[in-house]
Amino acid sequence: MKLYRTICLAVVVFVTCGVAHARKNTVGTSWGLSEIGISYGRVIKENTFLLAGIHLETGEALAGRTNFPGAAASFTWNTIFARKESGNGNEIRFFAGPGAAVGYCKDIRLKKTEHGLHGTYFGLKGRLGLEITYARNVNIVICVAPVLGLHMAKDSGGNLLARYYRYGIMQTIMPEIGISYRF
């Protein structure tokens, strides 16, 4: 329960830190086969923005291999490398960036004889995507966000297993769609 409170406090701090700066902040949600979550974004420079999020890892739950989703928190530092403006104030931006992720979920299994185990993961997270910003302070994002990390779990014998986080690599082919409000 303390971890839940800490995560909620972190989100509140992120959201309230820069409210005084007009249209430099975003609050939104994202959906995909890999996750469902909420996020906070902050523009640092004209071509750089931060994105922090808390989400449910839903991949194994949607596949029917677990009864409950995992939970995770992530952070990425993104750079806009191309943009195209329209005449009516809308803009399309292409971005990419590195970051980090940590969470608790069930990792996928590779063989039918192997069991996917619930455990903690942490690692490097990348983000590559397309963002459409509308003049009415709404952003729509389509992106992929793979995680290259380590998954640690205990097997039925109580032994601690440390393996690469296979599900994080699968997120490369599972796009996310998000919508956020700029303020």
N, C-alpha and C positions, 0 to 999 in steps of 0.2 A: 504494500500500500504506500510505503514511503517513496518508492520509485515513481509510482503514478503521480503523487503530489509534486515531486521534483520536476517531472516532465510538464505537468500543467503550469507550474510556476515559471518554468523556462519559456513556455509559449506566451504567457501573460507579459513577461518582461520584454520579449522580442516585439510583441505587438504594441506595447505602450511606450517603448523607448523613443521612437521618432515620430510621434503623431503630429507634432508641430510643423513638420516639413510637408508641404502640400504635394501630393501625388508622387512621393518617393517610396511609399509603402504599398504593399499588396497583401491582402488576406484572401485565401481561397481554399478550394478543395480539389482533389484529383481522384480519378477513378481509372481502374484498369484490371486486367486479370491478375496482376501481381500485387496490387495494393489499393486501398481506399484510405484517403487521409485528408488532413488539413495542413495548410502551409502558410508561412509568412515570408514575404520577400521585401528586400530593401535595396534601392538603387544607391550605389556608392559613387560611381562616376557615370558619365554619359553612356559608356559601353560596358559597364560592370555592375552586376547585381548579385546579392546573396539570397539564397533560398533555404529556409529551415522548415522541416516538416515532421509531423508525428502521424504515423499511419498504421493500419492493420495489414499484416502480411496475409493476403487471402488466397494465394495460389494453391496451397495444399488443401485448404478448406473447400474451395470451389471444385477441386478435383475429387473431393469425397474421401481423401486419405487422412483427414483429421476432423475432429468435431468442433474445434475452435481455431480461429486465426491467431497468428502471432502478432506481436506489437514491435514497432521500431521507431527510431528517431534518426533523422539524417540532416546533413548540411552540405550545400554545394556553393562554390564561388564561381559564378558564370560570367563569361565574356561574350558579348555580341560581336560576331565576326562578319555579318552582312545584314543589311536592312534595305527595305524598299518602302517608300512612303506613297500614299495615294493622295489625291487632291482634296479629299474631304476630311483629313486629319487622322485617318487610320494608318497603321504601319504594320509591316510584317518584318520580324526579326529572326535571324538564325543564331543560335547560341550553343555554347558548350562550356563545360567546366568540371573541375575535380572537387572532391569533398570526402566526407566520411559518413559511415552509418554504423549503428549499433542496434541490436534487437534480440528478441526471443521468439523463436518459431520452430516449426518442424521443417527439416531439410528434406529434399526429394531423395528417393532411392533410385539406384541405377539398375538393380537386378530384382527379380521377383523374390529371391531368397533373402534379400537384404531388407532391413526395417529402417524406415525414416524415423529419426529420433528428434524429440523436442530438445532444444538447447539454445544457448546464447551464441550470437555471432557478432563480429565486428570486422570492419574492413574499409577499403577505399571505395568510394562511390563516384561514378561519373554521370554526367547528364549531357545529352545531345538532343536538341529539339528546335521547334518552330513555335514562335509566339506571335499572335495577332493582337495588337493593341488598338482598341477602338477609342474614338474621341469621347465617348460617354463613360470613360473610366472603367472599362471592362477589358480584361485580357483573357484570351483563350490560348491554351498551350497544348501541343502534342509533342511528346518526347519519349525517349528511352533512358533508363537510369540503371545500368548494371552495377552490381557490387562484387568486387574482388576481395574475398575475405576468408576468415577462419570461422568454422562452426564447431562449438564444443558442446558435447552431450554425454550423458552417462548411459551405458548399455544396460541390459537386464541383469548383468553380473555386478553392476556397480562400478565398472571401469570407466574412466574418463577417456572419451575419444575426441581427438582433435583432427578435423578434416577441412579441406577447402569447402567453402560455402557454394555448393552446386546450384542451389536455387538462385543465388545472386547472379550467376552467369546466365541462367535462363531468362532473367529480366531484360537481357539485351534484345530479345525478340518479342517482348511483351510491352507494347506501347501504353503510355498513360495519356489520358485526356484530362485537362484541368481547366477550371474557370476561376478567375479571381477578380476582386474589386480593388481599384487603385484609389488611394486617398493621400 
